[in-house]
Amino acid sequence: MKGLLDSNAILYLLGGRLAVPLESGQYFISVISELELLSYPSMEEAEERQIRAFLSKVIVLGLTKNVRENAIRLRKEYRLKLPDAIVAASALSLNVTLLTNDKTLLKIPGVSAKSLHLK
């Protein structure tokens, strides 16, 4: 399995809310998810350590030219919020499945996306 985890998928994983564990494989996240996860104002130190430990085990995809071009196209074509466009563009650029429970991201034509089952 190769997949890109959206921010909500990461929070469900770290919070023990997944009904079915993730398949073994290689996982990526968008730099947008990294920023979202680490910028909660009321985050406690233990939570930040948990997130940073997780981030050290995945590949964080930056804003490459391919990601930027795909994000621009997706934002224009589907009127996505910029963070959503970047996350979807990251999955497209890597040609991997986007794991998310975001209803908007699950419906983007051409993006392979899969929802996660929760407890």
Secondary structure, 3 states (H helix, E strand, C coil): CEEEECHHHHHHHHCCCECCCCCCCEEEEEHHHHHHHHCCCCCCHHHHHHHHHHHCCCEEECCCHHHHHHHHHHHHHHCCCHHHHHHHHHHHHHCCEEECCCHHHHCCCCCCEECCCEC
